[in-house]
Amino acid sequence: MAERTFKLEVVTPERLALKEEAVSIIVPGVEGSIGILAHRAPIMSELTLGQVKVRYKEDVTVRYAISGGFMEAAENTVRILADSFESAKEIDVARAEAALKRAQERLAAKSSDIDMARAEAALRRALNRLRVARGE
């Protein structure tokens, strides 16, 4: 029996990040994780910072870092419009570690001229990218 699959398309402002057939996907919705299988009822959701887990036909699961966006599932197609979307092999670990260190230093400084919300967001993005890169 053939596995049921659906079309998966992920677009960022810079590129078509992914166009594949998938068996399942788990995305970080703003109200919690959302799992999608083939032929599901239509759904739209805002996505938040986190990991996207895609299972392919070969029973291979790949993790991606996403920093937010929107997802639509309809007519056996899942479309994601993402702010950013990277696989583990695309992530520059040294750059992510440097971003993490900068964010930690800014937060530790507690200076009035530092935008704390922006520093906290940078910290969360760097941690997310490192988790995906390390397979955590």
C-alpha positions in Angstrom: 0.0 0.0 0.0 1.4 3.4 -1.0 1.8 6.0 1.6 -0.4 9.0 1.4 1.5 12.2 0.7 0.7 15.9 0.1 2.5 18.7 -1.7 4.6 20.9 0.6 5.7 24.4 -0.4 7.7 26.8 1.8 8.4 30.3 0.5 10.5 33.0 2.3 10.9 36.6 1.1 14.2 35.5 -0.4 13.5 32.2 -2.1 11.4 29.1 -2.6 12.8 27.2 0.3 11.1 23.8 -0.2 8.9 22.1 -2.7 8.5 18.4 -2.0 6.1 15.6 -1.4 5.7 14.9 2.3 3.9 12.3 4.5 3.5 14.5 7.5 4.5 17.9 9.0 4.5 19.4 12.5 4.6 23.2 12.6 4.8 25.6 15.6 1.4 27.4 15.6 0.8 30.3 17.9 -1.6 28.3 19.9 0.5 25.1 19.9 1.9 22.5 17.6 -0.1 21.5 14.5 0.3 18.2 12.8 -0.7 17.8 9.2 -1.3 14.5 7.2 -2.6 14.0 3.7 -6.2 14.9 2.8 -6.9 16.8 6.0 -9.6 19.4 6.4 -8.6 22.9 5.3 -6.8 25.0 8.0 -5.0 28.3 8.2 -2.7 29.3 11.1 -0.2 31.8 12.1 3.2 30.2 12.9 5.7 31.2 15.5 9.4 30.7 16.1 10.3 27.1 16.4 11.0 23.8 14.6 9.2 22.4 11.6 9.4 18.6 11.4 8.8 17.1 8.0 8.5 13.3 7.4 9.2 12.2 3.8 8.2 9.1 1.9 11.5 7.3 2.8 10.5 7.5 6.5 13.1 10.3 6.9 12.3 13.2 9.2 14.0 16.5 8.6 14.0 19.4 11.0 13.9 23.0 9.9 14.2 26.3 11.9 11.3 28.8 11.2 11.0 32.3 12.7 7.3 32.7 12.1 4.9 33.1 9.2 1.6 31.6 8.0 0.5 28.2 6.9 -2.4 27.1 4.8 -3.4 23.5 4.2 -6.1 22.8 1.5 -6.6 20.5 -1.4 -3.8 18.2 -0.3 -1.3 21.0 -0.4 0.5 22.7 2.5 1.8 26.2 1.8 4.0 28.0 4.3 4.9 31.7 4.0 7.8 32.0 6.4 9.9 34.9 7.7 12.9 32.6 7.5 13.2 28.8 7.0 16.5 26.8 7.3 17.5 23.2 7.4 20.1 22.0 9.8 22.7 21.8 7.1 22.0 25.4 6.0 22.6 26.9 9.4 25.9 28.5 10.0 26.6 27.3 13.6 29.4 29.8 14.2 27.2 32.7 13.1 24.3 31.5 15.3 26.7 31.1 18.3 28.0 34.6 17.7 24.4 35.9 17.6 23.6 34.1 20.8 26.6 35.6 22.5 25.8 39.1 21.3 22.2 38.8 22.5 23.3 37.4 25.9 25.7 40.3 26.3 23.1 42.9 25.5 20.6 41.4 27.9 23.3 41.2 30.7 24.2 44.9 30.1 20.7 46.1 31.0 21.5 49.4 29.5 18.7 51.9 28.8 19.8 52.4 25.2 19.3 48.7 24.4 16.0 47.5 23.0 15.4 44.5 25.4 12.5 43.0 23.4 14.7 43.0 20.3 17.6 41.4 22.2 15.3 38.7 23.6 13.9 38.0 20.2 17.5 37.6 18.8 18.3 35.3 21.7 15.3 33.1 20.9 16.1 33.0 17.2 19.8 32.0 17.8 18.8 29.3 20.3 16.2 27.9 17.9 18.7 27.8 15.0 21.3 26.1 17.3 18.8 23.4 18.4 17.9 22.6 14.8 21.5 22.5 13.8 22.4 20.2 16.7 19.4 18.0 16.2 17.9 18.7 19.6 
